[in-house]
């Protein structure tokens, strides 16, 4: 024999409204969200590599991966293709609040060696491991980085040429003004001499 409260709950379930609602939730809504989260795992993960100056004068590279599902993921820092497990600090996988997860790994290194390091991520949502290097920040996205120096040199040369041309024009103008002034003085002197005769 059931207690009165249990009897009431049993009656609500048997009437069909509550049982039908739970059934629809489990068979439709729950399955929909499960598929959505699985698709999120297959999408390209949001990932970034950031560069920080370490307190001791070194450099810290941080590889951050987010928006992945399920939680199992592997992050590895590689230096010239070799794993750097002993030099890597890992932060455990954490939920993001939207059903996906995030994780990051950091490595400290001497300044100037950033380009030797690559981070590899392996996740069941990826068909193959993903590799990412830290890149210098892009100042002007429409200009490729290796051309920054060329453009800077061209701009400096242009400005130098402009200054030289402007200086030459000013000098010519001053010389012309001086000549004009000298001619006017000569003209005035000639008039004075003519009037005295």
C-alpha positions as CSV (number, residue, x, y, z in Angstrom):
1,X,0.0,0.0,0.0
2,X,1.3,3.4,-1.0
3,X,1.5,6.5,1.2
4,X,-1.0,9.2,0.3
5,X,1.6,11.5,-1.3
6,X,3.0,8.6,-3.4
7,X,-0.5,7.7,-4.3
8,X,-1.1,11.2,-5.6
9,X,2.1,11.2,-7.7
10,X,1.2,7.7,-9.1
11,X,-2.2,9.0,-10.1
12,X,-0.7,12.0,-11.9
13,X,1.6,9.8,-13.8
14,X,-1.0,7.3,-14.7
15,X,-3.4,10.0,-15.9
16,X,-0.9,10.5,-18.7
17,X,0.0,14.2,-18.8
18,X,3.1,14.0,-16.7
19,X,4.3,10.6,-18.1
20,X,3.7,11.9,-21.7
21,X,5.6,15.1,-21.0
22,X,8.6,13.2,-19.6
23,X,8.5,10.7,-22.5
24,X,8.5,13.6,-25.0
25,X,11.4,15.2,-23.2
26,X,13.5,12.1,-23.2
27,X,12.7,11.0,-26.7
28,X,12.7,14.4,-28.5
29,X,14.2,17.3,-26.5
30,X,17.0,15.3,-24.9
31,X,17.9,13.6,-28.2
32,X,17.9,17.0,-30.0
33,X,20.3,18.5,-27.4
34,X,22.5,15.4,-27.4
35,X,22.9,15.7,-31.2
36,X,23.6,19.4,-30.9
37,X,26.4,18.8,-28.4
38,X,27.9,16.1,-30.5
39,X,27.9,18.5,-33.5
40,X,29.6,21.1,-31.4
41,X,32.4,18.6,-30.8
42,X,32.8,18.0,-34.5
43,X,33.0,21.8,-35.3
44,X,36.4,23.4,-35.4
45,X,37.4,24.2,-31.9
46,X,37.8,27.8,-30.9
47,X,41.5,28.0,-30.1
48,X,44.0,30.7,-29.5
49,X,47.7,30.9,-28.6
50,X,48.6,34.0,-26.6
51,X,52.0,35.4,-25.7
52,X,52.8,36.7,-22.3
53,X,56.1,38.1,-20.7
54,X,57.0,36.0,-17.7
55,X,58.1,37.7,-14.5
56,X,61.7,36.3,-14.8
57,X,62.1,37.9,-18.3
58,X,61.1,34.7,-20.2
59,X,58.1,34.2,-22.3
60,X,54.9,32.2,-21.6
61,X,52.8,30.8,-24.5
62,X,49.3,29.8,-23.6
63,X,47.2,27.5,-25.8
64,X,43.5,27.8,-25.0
65,X,40.9,25.5,-26.5
66,X,37.2,26.0,-25.9
67,X,33.8,25.1,-27.3
68,X,34.5,21.4,-27.4
69,X,32.4,18.4,-26.4
70,X,32.8,15.7,-25.0
71,X,35.3,16.5,-22.2
72,X,38.2,14.2,-23.2
73,X,40.9,16.2,-25.0
74,X,44.7,16.1,-25.3
75,X,46.8,19.2,-25.5
76,X,50.6,18.9,-26.1
77,X,53.3,21.5,-26.6
78,X,56.0,20.5,-29.1
79,X,59.4,22.1,-29.6
80,X,60.8,21.4,-33.0
81,X,58.4,18.4,-33.2
82,X,59.3,16.9,-29.8
83,X,56.8,16.8,-26.9
84,X,57.6,19.1,-24.0
85,X,55.5,17.5,-21.2
86,X,58.0,18.3,-18.4
87,X,57.9,22.1,-19.2
88,X,54.1,22.3,-19.7
89,X,51.5,23.4,-17.1
90,X,48.0,22.1,-17.7
91,X,44.8,23.5,-16.4
92,X,42.1,20.8,-16.0
93,X,39.2,20.7,-18.3
94,X,36.4,23.1,-17.2
95,X,32.8,23.6,-18.2
96,X,31.9,26.8,-19.9
97,X,28.2,27.0,-18.9
98,X,26.8,26.4,-22.4
99,X,27.3,22.6,-22.5
100,X,30.8,22.9,-23.9
101,X,34.2,22.8,-22.2
102,X,37.5,24.6,-22.2
103,X,41.1,23.8,-21.3
104,X,44.5,25.4,-21.7
105,X,48.2,24.5,-21.5
106,X,51.1,26.9,-20.9
107,X,54.8,26.6,-21.5
108,X,57.6,28.9,-20.4
109,X,60.5,29.5,-22.7
110,X,63.4,31.9,-23.4
111,X,62.5,35.0,-25.5
112,X,63.0,34.5,-29.2
113,X,62.2,30.8,-29.3
114,X,58.5,31.2,-29.8
115,X,58.5,30.1,-33.4
116,X,60.0,26.7,-32.4
117,X,56.9,25.8,-30.5
118,X,53.7,24.2,-31.7
119,X,50.7,23.0,-29.8
120,X,48.9,19.8,-30.8
121,X,45.3,19.1,-29.8
122,X,43.6,15.7,-30.2
123,X,39.9,15.3,-29.7
124,X,37.4,12.8,-30.9
125,X,35.5,15.5,-32.7
126,X,38.5,16.1,-35.0
127,X,39.3,13.8,-37.9
128,X,43.0,14.5,-37.3
129,X,45.2,16.3,-34.7
130,X,45.1,20.0,-34.9
131,X,48.4,22.0,-34.8
132,X,48.7,25.7,-34.0
133,X,51.7,28.1,-33.6
134,X,51.9,31.5,-32.1
135,X,52.0,34.1,-34.7
136,X,53.1,37.7,-34.5
137,X,50.1,40.0,-34.1
138,X,48.9,41.4,-37.4
139,X,48.9,45.2,-37.4
140,X,47.3,45.6,-40.8
141,X,45.5,42.4,-41.9
142,X,45.4,43.5,-45.6
143,X,49.3,43.6,-45.7
144,X,51.2,40.3,-45.2
145,X,53.6,40.4,-42.2
146,X,56.8,39.9,-44.2
147,X,56.0,42.9,-46.3
148,X,55.7,45.3,-43.3
149,X,59.4,46.1,-43.5
150,X,59.3,46.7,-47.3
151,X,56.3,49.0,-47.0
152,X,57.9,50.9,-44.1
153,X,61.1,51.4,-46.1
154,X,59.1,52.6,-49.1
155,X,57.2,55.1,-47.0
156,X,60.4,56.4,-45.4
157,X,62.0,56.8,-48.8
158,X,58.9,58.6,-50.1
159,X,58.9,60.9,-47.1
160,X,62.7,61.6,-47.5
161,X,62.2,62.4,-51.2
162,X,59.3,64.7,-50.4
163,X,61.4,66.6,-47.8
164,X,64.2,67.0,-50.3
165,X,61.9,68.2,-53.1
166,X,60.1,70.5,-50.8
167,X,63.4,71.9,-49.5
168,X,64.7,72.4,-53.1
169,X,61.5,74.2,-54.0
170,X,61.7,76.5,-51.0
171,X,65.3,77.2,-51.8
172,X,64.4,78.1,-55.4
173,X,61.6,80.3,-54.2
174,X,63.9,82.1,-51.8
175,X,66.6,82.6,-54.5
176,X,63.9,83.9,-56.9
177,X,62.6,86.3,-54.2
178,X,66.2,87.5,-53.5
179,X,66.8,88.1,-57.3
180,X,63.5,89.9,-57.7
181,X,64.3,92.1,-54.7
182,X,67.8,92.8,-56.1
183,X,66.3,93.7,-59.5
184,X,63.8,96.0,-57.9
185,X,66.6,97.8,-55.9
186,X,68.6,98.1,-59.1
187,X,65.5,99.5,-60.8
188,X,65.0,102.1,-58.0
189,X,68.7,103.0,-58.1
190,X,68.5,103.5,-61.9
191,X,65.5,105.8,-61.5
192,X,67.3,107.8,-58.8
193,X,70.3,108.2,-61.1
194,X,68.0,109.2,-64.1
195,X,66.2,111.8,-62.1
196,X,69.4,113.4,-60.9
197,X,70.7,113.9,-64.5
